[in-house]
Amino acid sequence: MHMDVLCEWAHVPGADDDGLIDAVTLEAWVKKARKLLAEVGRGEIGDQKIGEILSAAVRQPDEP
């Protein structure tokens, strides 16, 4: 995984065209991405980029 991918990444994995997120898909993606990033010594920056994209996610109306 190249850092360019993380820097250019623009939507939440598991989200559909309306921004609705499939939690199971997202969780699986995050686990795999974190594992792969850690394996190449990019765990810390990877966590930061994952946090950035997740913080920009659209909250669903039924969430507190």
DOLO-91306 format. One record per residue: residue number from 1; residue in three letters; x, y, z of N, C-alpha, C in turn. Coordinates in nm, 2 decimals. Layout:
<atom i="NUM" aa="ALA" n_px="X" n_py="Y" n_pz="Z" ca_px="X" ca_py="Y" ca_pz="Z" c_px="X" c_py="Y" c_pz="Z"/>
...
END
This chain:
<atom i="1" aa="MET" n_px="0.09" n_py="-0.12" n_pz="0.00" ca_px="0.00" ca_py="0.00" ca_pz="0.00" c_px="0.09" c_py="0.12" c_pz="0.00"/>
<atom i="2" aa="HIS" n_px="0.07" n_py="0.20" n_pz="-0.10" ca_px="0.16" ca_py="0.33" ca_pz="-0.11" c_px="0.09" c_py="0.44" c_pz="-0.03"/>
<atom i="3" aa="MET" n_px="0.17" n_py="0.53" n_pz="0.02" ca_px="0.12" ca_py="0.65" ca_pz="0.09" c_px="0.03" c_py="0.73" c_pz="0.00"/>
<atom i="4" aa="ASP" n_px="0.06" n_py="0.74" n_pz="-0.13" ca_px="-0.03" ca_py="0.81" ca_pz="-0.22" c_px="-0.17" c_py="0.77" c_pz="-0.21"/>
<atom i="5" aa="VAL" n_px="-0.19" n_py="0.64" n_pz="-0.20" ca_px="-0.33" ca_py="0.59" ca_pz="-0.19" c_px="-0.40" c_py="0.65" c_pz="-0.06"/>
<atom i="6" aa="LEU" n_px="-0.33" n_py="0.65" n_pz="0.05" ca_px="-0.39" ca_py="0.70" ca_pz="0.17" c_px="-0.41" c_py="0.85" c_pz="0.16"/>
<atom i="7" aa="CYS" n_px="-0.33" n_py="0.93" n_pz="0.09" ca_px="-0.34" ca_py="1.07" ca_pz="0.08" c_px="-0.45" c_py="1.11" c_pz="-0.02"/>
<atom i="8" aa="GLU" n_px="-0.48" n_py="1.03" n_pz="-0.12" ca_px="-0.58" ca_py="1.06" ca_pz="-0.22" c_px="-0.71" c_py="0.99" c_pz="-0.19"/>
<atom i="9" aa="TRP" n_px="-0.72" n_py="0.92" n_pz="-0.09" ca_px="-0.84" ca_py="0.84" ca_pz="-0.05" c_px="-0.95" c_py="0.94" c_pz="-0.02"/>
<atom i="10" aa="ALA" n_px="-1.07" n_py="0.92" n_pz="-0.07" ca_px="-1.18" ca_py="1.02" ca_pz="-0.06" c_px="-1.31" c_py="0.97" c_pz="-0.01"/>
<atom i="11" aa="HIS" n_px="-1.33" n_py="0.84" n_pz="0.01" ca_px="-1.46" ca_py="0.80" ca_pz="0.07" c_px="-1.44" c_py="0.69" c_pz="0.16"/>
<atom i="12" aa="VAL" n_px="-1.53" n_py="0.67" n_pz="0.25" ca_px="-1.52" ca_py="0.57" ca_pz="0.35" c_px="-1.55" c_py="0.43" c_pz="0.29"/>
<atom i="13" aa="PRO" n_px="-1.46" n_py="0.34" n_pz="0.31" ca_px="-1.47" ca_py="0.20" ca_pz="0.27" c_px="-1.61" c_py="0.14" c_pz="0.32"/>
<atom i="14" aa="GLY" n_px="-1.68" n_py="0.08" n_pz="0.24" ca_px="-1.81" ca_py="0.02" ca_pz="0.28" c_px="-1.92" c_py="0.12" c_pz="0.26"/>
<atom i="15" aa="ALA" n_px="-1.90" n_py="0.24" n_pz="0.22" ca_px="-2.01" ca_py="0.34" ca_pz="0.20" c_px="-2.06" c_py="0.32" c_pz="0.06"/>
<atom i="16" aa="ASP" n_px="-2.19" n_py="0.34" n_pz="0.05" ca_px="-2.25" ca_py="0.34" ca_pz="-0.09" c_px="-2.26" c_py="0.48" c_pz="-0.15"/>
<atom i="17" aa="ASP" n_px="-2.32" n_py="0.49" n_pz="-0.26" ca_px="-2.32" ca_py="0.62" ca_pz="-0.33" c_px="-2.39" c_py="0.73" c_pz="-0.24"/>
<atom i="18" aa="ASP" n_px="-2.48" n_py="0.69" n_pz="-0.15" ca_px="-2.55" ca_py="0.79" ca_pz="-0.07" c_px="-2.48" c_py="0.81" c_pz="0.06"/>
<atom i="19" aa="GLY" n_px="-2.36" n_py="0.75" n_pz="0.08" ca_px="-2.29" ca_py="0.77" ca_pz="0.20" c_px="-2.32" c_py="0.68" c_pz="0.32"/>
<atom i="20" aa="LEU" n_px="-2.42" n_py="0.59" n_pz="0.29" ca_px="-2.46" ca_py="0.49" ca_pz="0.40" c_px="-2.35" c_py="0.39" c_pz="0.41"/>
<atom i="21" aa="ILE" n_px="-2.31" n_py="0.36" n_pz="0.53" ca_px="-2.20" ca_py="0.27" ca_pz="0.56" c_px="-2.24" c_py="0.13" c_pz="0.61"/>
<atom i="22" aa="ASP" n_px="-2.19" n_py="0.03" n_pz="0.54" ca_px="-2.21" ca_py="-0.11" ca_pz="0.59" c_px="-2.10" c_py="-0.13" c_pz="0.69"/>
<atom i="23" aa="ALA" n_px="-2.14" n_py="-0.14" n_pz="0.82" ca_px="-2.05" ca_py="-0.15" ca_pz="0.93" c_px="-1.96" c_py="-0.28" c_pz="0.92"/>
<atom i="24" aa="VAL" n_px="-2.02" n_py="-0.39" n_pz="0.88" ca_px="-1.94" ca_py="-0.51" ca_pz="0.87" c_px="-1.83" c_py="-0.50" c_pz="0.77"/>
<atom i="25" aa="THR" n_px="-1.86" n_py="-0.44" n_pz="0.65" ca_px="-1.76" ca_py="-0.42" ca_pz="0.55" c_px="-1.65" c_py="-0.32" c_pz="0.59"/>
<atom i="26" aa="LEU" n_px="-1.69" n_py="-0.21" n_pz="0.66" ca_px="-1.60" ca_py="-0.11" ca_pz="0.71" c_px="-1.50" c_py="-0.17" c_pz="0.81"/>
<atom i="27" aa="GLU" n_px="-1.56" n_py="-0.25" n_pz="0.91" ca_px="-1.48" ca_py="-0.31" ca_pz="1.01" c_px="-1.37" c_py="-0.41" c_pz="0.95"/>
<atom i="28" aa="ALA" n_px="-1.42" n_py="-0.49" n_pz="0.86" ca_px="-1.32" ca_py="-0.58" ca_pz="0.79" c_px="-1.21" c_py="-0.51" c_pz="0.72"/>
<atom i="29" aa="TRP" n_px="-1.25" n_py="-0.40" n_pz="0.65" ca_px="-1.15" ca_py="-0.32" ca_pz="0.58" c_px="-1.05" c_py="-0.26" c_pz="0.67"/>
<atom i="30" aa="VAL" n_px="-1.10" n_py="-0.20" n_pz="0.78" ca_px="-1.01" ca_py="-0.13" ca_pz="0.88" c_px="-0.91" c_py="-0.23" c_pz="0.94"/>
<atom i="31" aa="LYS" n_px="-0.96" n_py="-0.35" n_pz="0.98" ca_px="-0.87" ca_py="-0.45" ca_pz="1.03" c_px="-0.76" c_py="-0.49" c_pz="0.93"/>
<atom i="32" aa="LYS" n_px="-0.80" n_py="-0.52" n_pz="0.81" ca_px="-0.71" ca_py="-0.56" ca_pz="0.71" c_px="-0.61" c_py="-0.45" c_pz="0.68"/>
<atom i="33" aa="ALA" n_px="-0.66" n_py="-0.32" n_pz="0.66" ca_px="-0.57" ca_py="-0.21" ca_pz="0.63" c_px="-0.47" c_py="-0.19" c_pz="0.74"/>
<atom i="34" aa="ARG" n_px="-0.51" n_py="-0.19" n_pz="0.87" ca_px="-0.42" ca_py="-0.17" ca_pz="0.98" c_px="-0.31" c_py="-0.28" c_pz="0.98"/>
<atom i="35" aa="LYS" n_px="-0.35" n_py="-0.41" n_pz="0.96" ca_px="-0.26" ca_py="-0.52" ca_pz="0.96" c_px="-0.15" c_py="-0.49" c_pz="0.85"/>
<atom i="36" aa="LEU" n_px="-0.20" n_py="-0.46" n_pz="0.73" ca_px="-0.11" ca_py="-0.44" ca_pz="0.61" c_px="-0.02" c_py="-0.32" c_pz="0.64"/>
<atom i="37" aa="LEU" n_px="-0.07" n_py="-0.21" n_pz="0.69" ca_px="0.01" ca_py="-0.09" ca_pz="0.72" c_px="0.12" c_py="-0.12" c_pz="0.82"/>
<atom i="38" aa="ALA" n_px="0.08" n_py="-0.20" n_pz="0.93" ca_px="0.17" ca_py="-0.23" ca_pz="1.03" c_px="0.29" c_py="-0.32" c_pz="0.98"/>
<atom i="39" aa="GLU" n_px="0.25" n_py="-0.41" n_pz="0.89" ca_px="0.35" ca_py="-0.50" ca_pz="0.83" c_px="0.46" c_py="-0.42" c_pz="0.75"/>
<atom i="40" aa="VAL" n_px="0.43" n_py="-0.30" n_pz="0.70" ca_px="0.52" ca_py="-0.23" ca_pz="0.62" c_px="0.57" c_py="-0.10" c_pz="0.70"/>
<atom i="41" aa="GLY" n_px="0.55" n_py="-0.10" n_pz="0.83" ca_px="0.60" ca_py="0.00" ca_pz="0.91" c_px="0.53" c_py="0.14" c_pz="0.90"/>
<atom i="42" aa="ARG" n_px="0.40" n_py="0.13" n_pz="0.85" ca_px="0.32" ca_py="0.25" ca_pz="0.83" c_px="0.20" c_py="0.25" c_pz="0.92"/>
<atom i="43" aa="GLY" n_px="0.21" n_py="0.18" n_pz="1.03" ca_px="0.09" ca_py="0.17" ca_pz="1.12" c_px="0.05" c_py="0.30" c_pz="1.18"/>
<atom i="44" aa="GLU" n_px="0.14" n_py="0.38" n_pz="1.23" ca_px="0.10" ca_py="0.51" ca_pz="1.29" c_px="0.04" c_py="0.61" c_pz="1.19"/>
<atom i="45" aa="ILE" n_px="0.10" n_py="0.63" n_pz="1.08" ca_px="0.04" ca_py="0.72" ca_pz="0.98" c_px="-0.08" c_py="0.66" c_pz="0.92"/>
<atom i="46" aa="GLY" n_px="-0.09" n_py="0.53" n_pz="0.91" ca_px="-0.21" ca_py="0.47" ca_pz="0.86" c_px="-0.33" c_py="0.49" c_pz="0.95"/>
<atom i="47" aa="ASP" n_px="-0.30" n_py="0.48" n_pz="1.08" ca_px="-0.41" ca_py="0.50" ca_pz="1.18" c_px="-0.46" c_py="0.65" c_pz="1.17"/>
<atom i="48" aa="GLN" n_px="-0.36" n_py="0.74" n_pz="1.15" ca_px="-0.40" ca_py="0.88" ca_pz="1.14" c_px="-0.49" c_py="0.90" c_pz="1.02"/>
<atom i="49" aa="LYS" n_px="-0.45" n_py="0.85" n_pz="0.90" ca_px="-0.53" ca_py="0.86" ca_pz="0.78" c_px="-0.66" c_py="0.80" c_pz="0.79"/>
<atom i="50" aa="ILE" n_px="-0.67" n_py="0.68" n_pz="0.85" ca_px="-0.80" ca_py="0.61" ca_pz="0.87" c_px="-0.89" c_py="0.70" c_pz="0.96"/>
<atom i="51" aa="GLY" n_px="-0.83" n_py="0.76" n_pz="1.06" ca_px="-0.91" ca_py="0.85" ca_pz="1.15" c_px="-0.96" c_py="0.97" c_pz="1.08"/>
<atom i="52" aa="GLU" n_px="-0.88" n_py="1.03" n_pz="0.99" ca_px="-0.92" ca_py="1.14" ca_pz="0.92" c_px="-1.04" c_py="1.11" c_pz="0.83"/>
<atom i="53" aa="ILE" n_px="-1.03" n_py="1.00" n_pz="0.76" ca_px="-1.14" ca_py="0.97" ca_pz="0.66" c_px="-1.27" c_py="0.94" c_pz="0.74"/>
<atom i="54" aa="LEU" n_px="-1.25" n_py="0.87" n_pz="0.85" ca_px="-1.37" ca_py="0.83" ca_pz="0.93" c_px="-1.43" c_py="0.95" c_pz="1.00"/>
<atom i="55" aa="SER" n_px="-1.35" n_py="1.05" n_pz="1.04" ca_px="-1.40" ca_py="1.17" ca_pz="1.10" c_px="-1.49" c_py="1.25" c_pz="1.01"/>
<atom i="56" aa="ALA" n_px="-1.47" n_py="1.23" n_pz="0.88" ca_px="-1.54" ca_py="1.31" ca_pz="0.78" c_px="-1.67" c_py="1.23" c_pz="0.73"/>
<atom i="57" aa="ALA" n_px="-1.69" n_py="1.11" n_pz="0.78" ca_px="-1.80" ca_py="1.03" ca_pz="0.74" c_px="-1.93" c_py="1.10" c_pz="0.78"/>
<atom i="58" aa="VAL" n_px="-2.03" n_py="1.08" n_pz="0.70" ca_px="-2.17" ca_py="1.13" ca_pz="0.73" c_px="-2.23" c_py="1.05" c_pz="0.84"/>
<atom i="59" aa="ARG" n_px="-2.28" n_py="1.11" n_pz="0.95" ca_px="-2.34" ca_py="1.04" ca_pz="1.05" c_px="-2.49" c_py="1.00" c_pz="1.01"/>
<atom i="60" aa="GLN" n_px="-2.53" n_py="0.89" n_pz="1.05" ca_px="-2.67" ca_py="0.85" ca_pz="1.02" c_px="-2.76" c_py="0.91" c_pz="1.11"/>
<atom i="61" aa="PRO" n_px="-2.89" n_py="0.95" n_pz="1.07" ca_px="-2.98" ca_py="1.02" ca_pz="1.16" c_px="-3.02" c_py="0.94" c_pz="1.29"/>
<atom i="62" aa="ASP" n_px="-3.01" n_py="0.81" n_pz="1.29" ca_px="-3.05" ca_py="0.74" ca_pz="1.41" c_px="-2.93" c_py="0.72" c_pz="1.51"/>
<atom i="63" aa="GLU" n_px="-2.82" n_py="0.77" n_pz="1.48" ca_px="-2.70" ca_py="0.76" ca_pz="1.57" c_px="-2.71" c_py="0.87" c_pz="1.67"/>
<atom i="64" aa="PRO" n_px="-2.67" n_py="0.84" n_pz="1.79" ca_px="-2.67" ca_py="0.95" ca_pz="1.90" c_px="-2.57" c_py="1.05" c_pz="1.88"/>
END
